[in-house]
Amino acid sequence: MWPLYAAGFTTAFGAHAIAANLGGFTSLLVLGALLAVYDGAEVLLKPVFGSLADRIGARPVLLGGLVAFALASAVYVVADSPGWLWVARSGQGVAASAFSPAASALVARLNPAAKRGRAFGSYGFYKSIGYTLGPLLGGVLVWAGGLRLLFVVLTALGAAVALWALLAVPAVPPLPRARQTILDLARRVTDPAFLGPTAALAAATAALSVGVGFLPVSGRAAGLDPIATGAAVSVLAACAALVQPWAGRALDNKRLTTRAGLTAGLVLTALGLAAATLPGLVGVLAGAALIGIGTGVITPLGFAALAASTPAARLGQTMGAAELGRELGDAGGPLLVAAIAAATSLSLGFAVLATLIAIGATVAIRVRDHSNEG
């Protein structure tokens, strides 16, 4: 499992380390385009590579993606020019689209159902560590040796994790699959067993992105210095990282059900966004902590629920489609809050997203109550 956790760390660290440190090397317009190139590749290709993992096996897709990530990073190390930065960033996005859903599928395949909550909790923990260290460690590397040094480290990281996975991750052969039509696929992705966890994961990612992006803005507007606002984002990331293993263990030990956990996570996330509307440091810290805890509960439970409801032969496709849902939440949440903030205020943007997530939690509670009555 450890190389899979390292793969999760690699995709998170690579995405945020570069994204957080590109601003000093290009204009805002080019920065936005470079970020969109990476995210666009993930939106388009994660379901494709997830399906490929089902067809040929998740391990080859994992290894190929990690090797491609190292090679794409090496492009900028060798060329070190703005034009080749586009090639490197695009290649990294394509590579991450391959090894990210493959790693999630392997986490499910290599663990029995009774241990998947803990496994996905640990996987999410190390991804959160990557998200946390990316901007900080990436900034140190750029300060010490420029953008090229950061790409050197990413090249080495991708190559090392690929070699580790080659030596340690067992071969998991693809399973026989019944023929699937477009109608069959449509039924699967519209089934509540898929839509519920995926919608919760998308909501969690939307709130997480909004918290990371806009809580510092709220803090600066309240007169807080950069150290205080940076600490608030660290609180969010730390809470999300620490809660995920606990939530996974609670699911495996039957102390928490999937539906109750997802509902509680959505409620906590909504409360965090609502708390972010409070003025000053109290609002920023309360919002960060509650959003982090809520999303930390949702993430391992959502993926474990998807794994439990998916035929083993289709795990890659399901994980790829779920990752697509998360990417849409990652983009949609900040866009919604930014649009509302531009027209009215940032507090109203937080409040609207909190309301939408609270509605989702209410729907989940009503569905659960209806199910219990039946």
Secondary structure by P-SEA (a helix, b strand, c coil): caaaaaaaaaaaaaaaaaaacccccccaaaaaaaaaaaaaaaaccaaaaaaaaaaccaaaaaaaaaaaaaaaaacccccccccaaaaaaaaaaaaaacaaaaaaaaaaaacccccaaaaaaaaaaaaaaaaaaaaaaaaaaaaaccaaaaaaaaaaaaaaaaaaaaaccccccccccccccaaaaaaaaaccccaaaaaaaaaaaaaaaaaaccaaaaaaaacccaaaaaaaaaaaaaaaaaaaaaaaaaaaaccccaaaaaaaaaaaaaaaaaaaacccaaaaaaaaaaaaaaaaaaaaaaaaaaaaaccccaaaaaaaaaaaaaaaaaaaaaaaaaaaaaaccaaaaaaaaaaaaaaaaaaaaaaaaaaaac
